[in-house]
Amino acid sequence: MYGGSPAAFFADHRSTQQATHGLPDDDLRAWRPVAAGRRGRASVRK
């Protein structure tokens, strides 16, 4: 695990996970997170 660079380790890990889940590179590039909703307490108008 510590014999190579961290970049090589994570690149290999990502490739393994992609193969496990059947995700092509194009799907990962196109993915965008869901827009977050508003957070916090709603203001009270008087």
C-alpha positions in Angstrom: 0.0 0.0 0.0 2.8 2.5 0.9 5.2 1.4 -1.8 3.9 3.9 -4.5 2.6 7.3 -4.8 -0.8 8.3 -3.3 -2.0 9.3 -6.8 -1.3 5.8 -8.1 -3.0 4.2 -5.1 -6.2 6.3 -5.6 -6.2 5.9 -9.4 -6.1 2.1 -8.9 -8.8 2.2 -6.2 -11.1 4.3 -8.4 -10.6 1.9 -11.3 -11.4 -1.0 -9.1 -14.6 0.7 -7.7 -15.7 1.7 -11.2 -15.3 -1.9 -12.4 -17.2 -3.2 -9.4 -20.1 -0.9 -10.0 -20.0 -0.9 -13.8 -19.5 2.8 -14.2 -17.7 4.1 -17.3 -15.5 7.2 -17.2 -18.1 9.2 -19.2 -20.8 8.6 -16.6 -18.5 9.9 -13.8 -17.6 13.0 -15.8 -21.2 13.8 -16.5 -22.3 13.3 -12.8 -23.4 16.4 -10.9 -24.5 16.4 -7.3 -28.1 17.2 -6.4 -28.6 20.9 -5.7 -28.7 21.6 -2.0 -31.8 23.1 -0.6 -31.8 26.2 1.5 -30.4 25.6 5.0 -30.9 27.4 8.2 -33.8 28.9 10.0 -36.6 30.6 8.0 -36.7 34.3 8.8 -39.9 35.5 10.5 -41.5 38.6 9.0 -43.6 40.9 11.2 
